[in-house]
């Protein structure tokens, strides 16, 4: 296969040789030989790279989730690095003043919570406003392009982990999302998508010839990415989603949980394609730092049958059923619940507490089916 990055460097750049280029990237922006796009652009005779733009986790991927990233100077190239996860998430006129064309090359995770796609949306909005050309160098959806799962985000809970009405597992590449954003959601910038060659919708990341480069500190493996559309929902609760361990979003637990009991109860539901194994772990930071947590590790036994979103919802329902006096949703000082922002609605908390999630799951299935119909025209690959 060939990445959008490789096709752009081979010939796509020629249409923009006289333009000043700004590059939105991080450590995932590499070619198939793991050479960073930053270096490839900076050393390319036909590309005038003048600025870098950093998403969440920073240009080199060393910032933790939610940690503000300051604008700086890149140590390798000496170029200015403008943060898109600091004081503002939308580029300012000053950031784009010396740029004619913005190129986007980031590896998405395939889930709506992952903020890189909203960095793209805000950059598209800024390019529209300041009349800059926007180019997306397409990369695979690591968890495939066939499955779509989840509900659409309701307007009153929009945030940077759910900015637009897309499902939890959207099944699109960043290039396809850019087309959707432009033609359905009003981010009407001057857009070019450089497609990949020889990527198929049924491909997971390990079906490609690419090396996995963790897009953030808690995205170490493809297994994590497959589970993430469901287990990320735990972030909005007082149960650890495994951050600060070797298996984030695979481990789930808390000091008040009995891992053997939870594994037995969860497995008794009989969800397709997944099994829970009792385990214990000690997070090195965040929830329950330094404390022993009992819980489970989720193992995907069949990618074809597995439904991550349903798994996450049913897991939360099960934890509440077993530990109703200990389990709760976390409210921030500003009054908002992170869980509402992640799940995309304010109605789901009570359904989980009451054990009545089946109606919601049926509605989510209808919404994801409708989303698939809406996005068919933007699909670039078969």
SULDA-V931961 format. One record per residue. N is the residue number from 1. RES is the residue in three letters. SS is DSSP state (@ for helix, = for strand, . for the rest). OMEGA is omega in whole degrees, -180 to 180 (NA if undefined). D_CENTER is the distance of its C-alpha to the mean C-alpha in Angstrom with 2 decimals. Layout:
N;RES;SS;OMEGA;D_CENTER
N;RES;SS;OMEGA;D_CENTER
//
This chain:
1;UNK;.;174;22.69
2;UNK;=;178;22.15
3;UNK;.;172;19.02
4;UNK;@;178;19.02
5;UNK;@;-176;19.64
6;UNK;@;178;22.72
7;UNK;@;178;24.09
8;UNK;@;-178;23.83
9;UNK;@;-179;25.65
10;UNK;@;-176;28.24
11;UNK;.;-176;29.30
12;UNK;@;-179;26.72
13;UNK;@;-170;27.46
14;UNK;@;180;31.06
15;UNK;@;-174;30.59
16;UNK;@;-175;29.33
17;UNK;.;-178;31.74
18;UNK;.;-176;33.44
19;UNK;.;174;30.32
20;UNK;=;-171;28.75
21;UNK;=;168;25.15
22;UNK;=;-174;22.28
23;UNK;=;173;19.26
24;UNK;=;-176;15.66
25;UNK;=;171;14.40
26;UNK;.;-176;14.02
27;UNK;.;179;15.01
28;UNK;.;-180;12.84
29;UNK;.;-179;14.98
30;UNK;=;173;17.78
31;UNK;.;-175;20.14
32;UNK;.;174;21.22
33;UNK;.;176;23.63
34;UNK;.;174;21.01
35;UNK;.;-176;22.59
36;UNK;=;176;20.32
37;UNK;@;179;20.07
38;UNK;@;-179;21.50
39;UNK;@;-179;24.61
40;UNK;@;177;24.90
41;UNK;@;-176;24.88
42;UNK;@;-177;27.16
43;UNK;.;-178;29.64
44;UNK;.;-176;29.71
45;UNK;.;-176;33.08
46;UNK;.;-177;31.91
47;UNK;.;178;28.94
48;UNK;=;-179;29.59
49;UNK;=;-175;26.54
50;UNK;=;-177;27.21
51;UNK;=;176;24.07
52;UNK;=;179;20.61
53;UNK;=;-173;17.69
54;UNK;=;175;15.27
55;UNK;.;173;11.76
56;UNK;.;-179;10.70
57;UNK;.;173;12.22
58;UNK;.;-175;14.83
59;UNK;.;180;16.22
60;UNK;.;173;17.02
61;UNK;.;-175;14.14
62;UNK;.;179;16.68
63;UNK;.;-179;15.63
64;UNK;.;179;14.34
65;UNK;.;178;11.71
66;UNK;.;-179;13.31
67;UNK;.;-179;15.99
68;UNK;.;-179;17.38
69;UNK;.;-180;17.71
70;UNK;.;171;21.13
71;UNK;.;-172;22.22
72;UNK;=;173;24.29
73;UNK;=;-180;25.88
74;UNK;.;-175;24.44
75;UNK;.;-176;26.73
76;UNK;.;-175;26.88
77;UNK;.;-176;27.53
78;UNK;.;-179;28.80
79;UNK;.;175;26.69
80;UNK;=;176;25.45
81;UNK;=;179;21.82
82;UNK;=;-178;20.75
83;UNK;=;173;18.08
84;UNK;.;176;15.53
85;UNK;.;180;14.58
86;UNK;.;180;18.18
87;UNK;.;179;20.90
88;UNK;.;177;19.21
89;UNK;.;177;15.83
90;UNK;.;-180;17.81
91;UNK;.;178;19.95
92;UNK;.;176;23.62
93;UNK;@;-179;26.61
94;UNK;@;-180;27.63
95;UNK;@;-176;24.43
96;UNK;@;-173;24.97
97;UNK;.;-175;28.77
98;UNK;.;-176;29.33
99;UNK;.;174;26.73
100;UNK;.;-175;27.53
101;UNK;=;175;24.44
102;UNK;=;178;20.78
103;UNK;=;-178;18.92
104;UNK;=;177;15.12
105;UNK;=;179;14.07
106;UNK;.;175;10.58
107;UNK;.;177;8.83
108;UNK;.;-179;5.46
109;UNK;.;177;4.24
110;UNK;.;-179;5.54
111;UNK;=;-174;4.55
112;UNK;.;-180;5.68
113;UNK;.;-171;5.21
114;UNK;.;-162;2.37
115;UNK;.;-177;5.62
116;UNK;@;-178;6.38
117;UNK;@;178;7.14
118;UNK;@;168;9.34
119;UNK;@;177;10.88
120;UNK;@;-179;11.81
121;UNK;@;-180;13.26
122;UNK;@;177;15.26
123;UNK;@;176;16.47
124;UNK;@;178;17.59
125;UNK;@;180;19.39
126;UNK;@;179;21.07
127;UNK;@;175;22.08
128;UNK;@;-176;23.66
129;UNK;@;-174;25.43
130;UNK;@;174;26.72
131;UNK;.;175;27.36
132;UNK;.;177;25.28
133;UNK;=;-178;24.17
134;UNK;=;-179;20.47
135;UNK;=;175;19.58
136;UNK;=;173;16.37
137;UNK;=;-168;16.72
138;UNK;.;177;14.96
139;UNK;.;-179;13.21
140;UNK;.;161;12.66
141;UNK;.;-171;10.02
142;UNK;.;-180;10.30
143;UNK;.;173;10.89
144;UNK;.;-177;13.31
145;UNK;.;-178;14.13
146;UNK;.;-176;16.66
147;UNK;.;174;15.29
148;UNK;.;-176;14.11
149;UNK;=;169;14.05
150;UNK;.;-177;14.30
151;UNK;.;178;15.73
152;UNK;.;-177;15.39
153;UNK;.;177;14.89
154;UNK;.;-169;18.43
155;UNK;@;-175;19.57
156;UNK;@;176;20.86
157;UNK;@;177;17.62
158;UNK;.;180;15.44
159;UNK;=;-179;13.55
160;UNK;.;170;10.84
161;UNK;.;178;8.49
162;UNK;=;-171;10.12
163;UNK;.;-173;12.08
164;UNK;.;-176;13.12
165;UNK;.;175;14.55
166;UNK;.;-177;12.09
167;UNK;.;-178;11.74
168;UNK;.;174;9.42
169;UNK;=;-166;9.24
170;UNK;.;175;10.01
171;UNK;.;-178;11.53
172;UNK;.;170;11.47
173;UNK;.;179;11.16
174;UNK;@;177;10.45
175;UNK;@;178;14.25
176;UNK;@;176;14.65
177;UNK;@;179;12.30
178;UNK;@;177;14.47
179;UNK;@;177;17.51
180;UNK;@;-179;16.45
181;UNK;@;-178;15.84
182;UNK;@;-169;19.21
183;UNK;@;180;21.33
184;UNK;@;-172;20.18
185;UNK;.;170;18.79
186;UNK;.;177;21.22
187;UNK;.;-163;19.38
188;UNK;.;177;22.44
189;UNK;.;174;22.46
190;UNK;=;-166;24.28
191;UNK;=;170;21.62
192;UNK;=;175;21.82
193;UNK;=;175;19.38
194;UNK;=;-174;20.45
195;UNK;.;170;19.81
196;UNK;.;170;19.58
197;UNK;=;173;22.65
198;UNK;.;167;22.99
199;UNK;.;179;19.51
200;UNK;.;-176;19.88
201;UNK;.;-178;17.70
202;UNK;.;-176;18.81
203;UNK;.;163;17.59
204;UNK;.;-174;15.16
205;UNK;@;-179;14.37
206;UNK;@;170;17.61
207;UNK;@;180;19.54
208;UNK;.;178;19.18
209;UNK;.;-173;21.19
210;UNK;.;172;18.32
211;UNK;.;176;17.93
212;UNK;.;173;14.78
213;UNK;.;-177;13.94
214;UNK;.;-179;11.69
215;UNK;.;176;9.02
216;UNK;.;-174;9.71
217;UNK;.;-178;12.73
218;UNK;.;175;11.43
219;UNK;.;-170;9.64
220;UNK;.;-173;13.11
221;UNK;.;174;13.39
222;UNK;@;177;12.47
223;UNK;@;177;13.98
224;UNK;@;-177;11.43
225;UNK;@;-180;8.59
226;UNK;@;-180;11.09
227;UNK;@;-169;11.85
228;UNK;@;179;8.62
229;UNK;@;178;8.67
230;UNK;@;-174;12.12
231;UNK;@;175;12.65
232;UNK;@;180;10.15
233;UNK;@;180;12.87
234;UNK;@;179;15.26
235;UNK;@;-178;14.01
236;UNK;@;-178;16.18
237;UNK;=;176;19.20
238;UNK;.;174;21.72
239;UNK;.;179;20.66
240;UNK;=;174;18.92
241;UNK;.;175;15.65
242;UNK;.;175;16.91
243;UNK;.;-178;15.65
244;UNK;.;174;18.44
245;UNK;.;178;19.31
246;UNK;.;-176;19.06
247;UNK;.;178;17.03
248;UNK;.;179;14.23
249;UNK;.;167;12.92
250;UNK;.;173;15.86
251;UNK;=;175;18.50
252;UNK;=;-180;19.25
253;UNK;=;179;22.39
254;UNK;=;178;24.65
255;UNK;.;-178;28.28
256;UNK;.;-177;29.49
257;UNK;.;170;28.13
258;UNK;.;-174;30.30
259;UNK;@;179;28.11
260;UNK;@;179;30.81
261;UNK;@;-179;31.22
262;UNK;@;180;27.52
263;UNK;@;-179;27.16
264;UNK;@;-178;30.34
265;UNK;@;-180;29.42
266;UNK;@;-179;25.91
267;UNK;@;-180;27.28
268;UNK;@;178;30.11
269;UNK;@;177;27.83
270;UNK;.;177;27.59
271;UNK;.;-177;24.02
272;UNK;.;170;23.77
273;UNK;.;-178;22.10
274;UNK;=;175;21.43
275;UNK;=;177;23.76
276;UNK;=;177;23.77
277;UNK;=;179;25.76
278;UNK;=;180;27.27
279;UNK;=;172;26.50
280;UNK;=;-178;26.62
281;UNK;=;179;24.82
282;UNK;=;179;25.22
283;UNK;.;178;22.21
284;UNK;.;175;22.93
285;UNK;.;-179;21.27
286;UNK;.;-175;19.79
287;UNK;.;175;21.00
288;UNK;.;179;24.35
289;UNK;.;177;24.53
290;UNK;.;-179;27.47
291;UNK;.;177;28.18
292;UNK;=;177;28.48
293;UNK;=;172;26.08
294;UNK;=;-178;27.16
295;UNK;=;-176;24.74
296;UNK;=;163;23.21
297;UNK;=;178;21.06
298;UNK;=;179;19.46
299;UNK;=;178;20.35
300;UNK;=;-178;19.26
301;UNK;.;179;22.64
302;UNK;.;179;21.85
303;UNK;.;-177;18.60
304;UNK;.;-176;20.57
305;UNK;.;-172;21.62
306;UNK;.;175;18.69
307;UNK;.;-174;16.87
308;UNK;@;-176;14.04
309;UNK;@;178;14.05
310;UNK;@;179;17.83
311;UNK;@;179;17.84
312;UNK;@;-180;15.95
313;UNK;@;-178;18.32
314;UNK;@;177;21.34
315;UNK;@;178;20.68
316;UNK;@;179;20.69
317;UNK;@;-180;23.76
318;UNK;@;179;25.44
319;UNK;@;178;24.94
320;UNK;@;179;26.43
321;UNK;@;-177;29.23
322;UNK;@;-173;30.21
323;UNK;.;-174;29.82
324;UNK;.;-179;30.34
325;UNK;.;-178;32.08
326;UNK;.;-176;29.43
327;UNK;.;172;26.06
328;UNK;.;175;24.78
329;UNK;=;-174;21.92
330;UNK;.;178;21.44
331;UNK;=;179;22.65
332;UNK;.;179;22.04
333;UNK;.;179;25.17
334;UNK;.;176;24.29
335;UNK;.;-178;24.72
336;UNK;.;175;21.22
337;UNK;=;179;19.55
338;UNK;@;-179;15.94
339;UNK;@;179;16.07
340;UNK;@;180;17.12
341;UNK;@;-180;14.23
342;UNK;@;-177;11.74
343;UNK;@;175;14.07
344;UNK;.;178;14.91
345;UNK;.;177;18.64
346;UNK;.;-174;21.42
347;UNK;.;-170;23.34
348;UNK;@;-179;21.42
349;UNK;@;-178;22.64
350;UNK;@;179;26.19
351;UNK;@;178;25.46
352;UNK;@;-179;24.05
353;UNK;@;-179;27.00
354;UNK;@;180;29.42
355;UNK;.;-175;28.05
356;UNK;.;-174;27.82
357;UNK;.;-174;24.31
358;UNK;@;180;25.64
359;UNK;@;179;26.24
360;UNK;@;-180;22.74
361;UNK;@;177;21.31
362;UNK;@;178;23.80
363;UNK;@;179;22.83
364;UNK;@;179;19.11
365;UNK;@;177;20.25
366;UNK;@;-179;22.33
367;UNK;@;179;19.59
368;UNK;@;175;17.23
369;UNK;@;178;20.39
370;UNK;@;178;21.15
371;UNK;@;179;17.75
372;UNK;@;177;18.44
373;UNK;@;-179;21.83
374;UNK;@;-172;20.63
375;UNK;@;-178;18.33
376;UNK;@;-176;20.83
377;UNK;@;-179;22.44
378;UNK;@;-179;19.36
379;UNK;.;-175;18.75
380;UNK;.;-174;19.84
381;UNK;.;-177;20.13
382;UNK;.;NA;22.14
//
